Amino acid sequence: MRTGVTDPQPPACRPADRPSGHPYAVLAAQRLLPVLRSADTEAAVRRATALLAAGCRAVELTTSVPDWAAAVARTALLEDAHGRPALIGVGTVTTAAQARAALDAGAAFLVSPYPAPEVREVADRRGAVFIEGGFTPGEIAAAVRAAGSAKVFPAHVGGPDFVRSLRAVLPDAVIVPTGGIRPAEVPLWLDAGATAVGIGGGLPAEPAALAALFAGPAERAAAPSVAAPATATCGPTGAGAPGPRTER
């Protein structure tokens, strides 16, 4: 008897088959997805801006941020340190109204913590990227069948071995474990097969340390005193805050 886990995902959803600016391809290159749950709008905007200036391109703001849609609208206009358009995603999206508001504000992708059929319906209708959450193998396989990706949440419950087992039967899926993972633990999850790892806490506030976290291998070699997960790569970093984006 076949199970949902063994059903292959659509080949077109593989990160390698996507343009370099597609959220899946960006996550596969970036390897870390910062998840911001700031206490106020201004704090969220400042933190997202700092991440973009540090070399990160994809950032997730959650609907728990006060006036989150305004924060998304402001940060979606920015560029990263290399002049590339920022990809601001919205997480903890669980209703159709939230999905519409996020996309109207300029969100590049949507993320849910658990299966959310009404969000999936809006994403399908609007042609938007939706990384649907799941915890059981069946939920994760259903999300992958729908869009080629899944957020594994809460990831710390199953650990890296759970992701390793998922990867064995979903070899081409975009798998993003999130929840209870510290930056120093990221290599364990990537080695287990995660496409990228969602990090909600523990990211450094100091600019040089943050830049090292998202630096490429050459830049990390030039600054060995700063500890960072060896597999997080967003390319070379730049000085100063990102400017307004000139194109989408």
PyMOL commands that set and color helices and strands:
alter all, ss='L'
color gray80, all
select helices_A, chain A and resi 4-6+11-13+15-17+23-30+41-53+68-75+96-104+117-126+137-147+155-169+183-191+207-213+217-222
alter helices_A, ss='H'
color red, helices_A
select strands_A, chain A and resi 32-36+58-62+87-91+109-111+129-131+133-134+149-152+174-177+197-199
alter strands_A, ss='S'
color yellow, strands_A
deselect
rebuild
show_as cartoon
